[in-house]
Amino acid sequence: MRIFGRRASESDNRRITAFWTWWTQKGALACGAALEADDQGALVTLLAKRIDAIEAGLSWEVGPGPLGGRLLVVSAGGNPDHRALARRWLLAAPEPDGVSPWEFSDQRPPVDDPVEAVLSTPSGAAIPLADVRVAARQSGARFDVTVFHPAFPDLAEDARLQVAFHALDTTLGESSTELWIGEVEATTDLPRDAFGLEALRSAVGNLRKEYVDADGNPAWVLLHGESPQGPVIASAVVPLHPVIAPNLTHHVGVMVPYVGFAERGLPSAAALCELALLEDRLTSTLGPDGRVVAHETTNGVRLLHAYVDPTTSAPQRLEETVGGWSHGDVVTRVDTDPAWDAVRPLRA
């Protein structure tokens, strides 16, 4: 099993460590003083250089935190290639100590009241979000949306889309937009069934409740299909998207043979029990450094789809766990896949 990109990840970790060393020694106090003095220029001077030193292109902002403190957000800035780096920055943040007023996130949170927010276009025009209207159509576990604003006829297509995505991020938060919104269209014609952003927030909240429990654990959905080898039974988490664990950038396909057949090559009850126990062992041994997110079963083989953090020992732990499988040799393959393309066909 070969893991790619380790040298680059070690370089990332050094830059992240340098940021947090600066932050704990002087950055937190200096940024707090700039906020208390309402000196935005000083705040930008302090943070922009340090965050650019991690990676040019990361976005950042400071605002009120969900627990009442100050929230520093360092996000991918819309660039999927930066998601893992932003998440590793967050994972390296200082643990809450009950004293520091600072909180941290790698995703921009929603604003309290999107209707009160005003966005600016690249040309400087003001876009009140109170005037945004959205039409939404549920497609599986996501909404495809059409976004309208009275100013859109005067904007270029790229600018309309930029405003549409900013409106969604402002209303839902960056993470929820990624997880629960599918196709986005910006239109110059008001859809007949359109509604405001607060209603969209409610609809997405209700959709989330269908698939995620109160503790944030995703549901698993069962899928059925046919292949040249016979029937296929698959199961996958919902939402199945790299935003749920962007530091898990490497896909591990685990081909697990099984002995004990039911109808048309599918596993017997006893084989299913053993496969489930193996998956539980993998989940336990990976811990926060990896995750089994889907599996496909057909004709004597179960393909487990796992994602791991290549900067940890998770790949080696995974291979050790499957090494003693009694039904035959397990074959593993590792590929760099930060977009989780390998499991895209299994998304609900």
N, C-alpha and C positions, 0 to 999 in steps of 0.2 A: 504494500500500500504506500503510494507516494503522495505527499502533500506538497502543493506548489505554493510559491509566493511567500515562504517563511521569512526570507531575508528582508523583503519589503515590509512585512508586518513588524519585524523587530525594529526597523527604522521608525515606523509609525509609533510603536510603543515608547521609543526614546523621546520622540517629540511630545507625546502625550504626558509622559512623566515630567518633562521639563516644564510644561504648562502648569501642572498641579503643584510642582515644587515652588514655582513662582507664586502661585495663587495662595498657598498656605503660608508662605513666608511674608509676603507683602501685598499681593494682588487683591485679596479680599478686602483688606482694610482700605487700600487706596481707592478701589472702585466704590466702596461704601461711602467714603468721604466725598467722592465726586458726585454721587447721587444726592447726598445730603446738601451739598452746595448747589444742586441743580446745574452742574457744569457738564453738559453733554459733550462738549469738545474734549474735556479731560477724560471722560469715560471712553470715548472713541479712541483717543490716543493710547490709553492703557490697554484696551482689549483687542483692538484691530490688529496690532502688530503681533501680539502673543498668539491669537487664533490663526492668523495667516501663517505663522511659523509652524503650526501643526499641519495645515494644508491650505493653500490658496484656493478660494472658492467655497469654503465653509461659510455658512451664514450664522449670524449671532444676533441676539437681542436680549434686553434686560427689561423685566416688568414685574408686576406683582405675582407672587407664587400662590399655588392652591392652598397652602397651609398658612398663608398670611405673611410670609417672608418675602425676600427678593428672589426672583427666578432668573437664572442665567440659562439661556437656551443656545446651544450650539448644534446646528442641524446641517443636513446634507445640502440645503439650499436648492432642492429640486433635482439634484444630480444623484441618480441611483448609485453611482460609483463611490460616493462619499458616505453612504449610509453606514457601512461597517465601521468606518473610522469614527464617525460621530457617536455611534453606540459604544465603541471601546473607550472613547473620551468619557462618556457618562459612567461606564462601569468602573473607571478608575477614580471617580470623584470621591471626595472625603465622605465618610459615613456621617449621618446626622448626629450631632452631639448635644442637642437641646440648647446650645448657646449661640452658635452661628446663625444669622438670619438668612443665610443663602440656601436656596434650593436649586436643583439642576435638572435639565431635560435635554434630550436630543430631538425633540419634536415640538414645533410651535403649538401651543395650546389654543383652544378657541377663546374668543373674547366673551365676556359675560353677556353683552347685548349686541348682536351683530347689526341690529337696525340702527344703532347709534354710530356705527363705524363709517368712516369715509376713506376710500382708497384714492390713489392718484395714478393716472396713466403716465406712460413714459414722457408724454408731452406736457404733463403738469395739470391736466384737467381733473376736476374733482368728481368722484363717483360715489354718491351716497348709497350705501348698501340697503337702505330702506326702500329704494326703488328697484332693487333686483327682484326678478321673478324667475321661478324655476319650474320646469315640468320634469317629472321623474317617472321612470318605468322600471319596475323591479325585474332584474334578469338574474335568476338564481339567488345568490347571497349578496348581490350588489344592486345599486340603482344606477341606471344610465340616465344622465340628466341633460337637459337643454336649458341654458342660462340666457336670460334676456335682461337688458338695461336700456332705458330710453336713449342713452348716449352711444350705444353700439353702432348705429348707422353712420356716425361720424368718425369711427375708429377703424383702423386696418384690422384684418383678420387676426394677425398675431397679437395685437394689443387687446382685442376682444377676448381671446382665449386666456391671455395673461390675467386680465381682470376677473374672468370667470373662475379660474383656479384660485386666485387670491381671495375671492369672495367665499369659495367653498372652504379653504383653509381657515379663514377668519371665523366662519360659522361653526365648522365641525372640528377644527384642529387638524394639523397636518397628518397625524396618524389615521384618524377616522376617514379622512378624505381618501387616503391611499387604500384603506381596507374595504370600505363600503361603497365607494363610488367607482363605477366602471367607465363607460364612455362619456366624454364631456363634449358638448357642442355649444358654441356661443352663437346666438341667432339675432338677427335684426328685426324679426317679427315676433310679436308677443304670442306665445302659445295659448290656445284657448283654455287649457286646463292648468294654467300656471298658478303658483302660490308663492308666498314669501319665504325668506330664509329661516325664520323661526319654525315654520311648519316642516321645512326640510330637516331641521335639526331633530324635531320630534319623530319624524318618519325613520331617520337613520337610527335613533335611539331604540325605537321599537324593533327594527330589523336586527340590531345587535343583540337584543334580549333573546331572540330566537336561536342564536348560535353561540352565545357566550354566557356563562353563568355569573352569579354575583361576585365570585372570586376572580373573574377574568379568565377562567379556563375555557378553551374553545371546545365546541362540540365536534363529534366525528360523524360524517355522513357515509352511508353505504351506497355504493354504485355497482351496477351490473352491466355486463357487456358480453360480446362474443368475439372470438379471435379464431384464426385458422387452427389453433391448438385446442379449441373448445371454449366453454364458458369462462368468463373472467369475473371475479368478485373483487372489488376494490373498496378501500375505505380511506378517507382523508380528513384532516382537521379543517375546520372552517372558523376563521378565514385562513386560507392557505396562501400566504403572501410573505415575502422576506421582511416586511416592516415589523412583523411580530418578533423577529430575532435577527436583525440585520448583521450582527457579528458572525452569524453562522453562514459563511460564504462558500463552503465546500460541500457538494453533494456526495454522499456515499450510497451507492446502490449495493444492497446486500441480497444476493441470490441464495435463498435457503430452500434446499430440497426437503420434501417430507415423504414419509412412508405411512400408508394408511389412507385409503381412498373411499370416498362416498360416490355419489353419482357423477359420472362424466369427468373424472379426474380431480374433482374437488376434494379437499381434505375431510377425513372422517372426524367425528366428534373428538376422539382421542388426539388426533393430529392437531386439530384446532386448539385444543387445550395446551399442547406443548408449544405451538407457535406463539400463543398468547403469553405463555410464561417467558419465552425467549425475548419477546418484545418488552415485557416488564423489566427483565434484567438489563436490557440495553438502555431503557429509560433511566433506570437507577444508576447505572455506571456512567452514563454521559452527564447526568446532572445538568447544571446550567451551561455546560460547554457544548451541548449538542441536543438534538431532538429528533425523534422519529415522527414524521409528519404524514406518512401515507404508506399503504402497502397494496400490492396487487397479487392475486392468487389465481393460478391456472395450471392444470396439467402437471401436478406434482411439484410445483415450485412456487414459493412466495417471494416476491421482490419487495424488500423493505426499502423505503426512501428515508434516509436520515440526512440531516444537515449538521455540520460540526464547525467549531471555531478552530482554524488551523494553527492558531498561536498557542493552543493548549495541547495536552496529551490525549484529548478525546479520541482522535483517530486510532491511536494505539490501544486505548482501553476498549474501544468498540471491537477491534480485531481479536483481542484476547477473549472477549465475552463470547463471540460466535465460534471460537476455535474448537470448542469441545462438543459441537452439535452432533448428536448421536445418529441422525438420519442420513448423514453423508457430508461431503465436503461443501463448505460455504465459500462462495466466490464474492469478493468485494471489489468495487471499482470506485475510485475517487476522481472527481472532476471539479474544477473551479466553476462555481455557478452562483454568483451573488444575486442574480435576478430570480433564482429558483425556477429556471426554465424547464428543468427536468420533470417537474410536477405540474406544470401549467395545464396539461390536458385533464388533470384530476381536480381542478378548481371547480367548486360548486357555483 
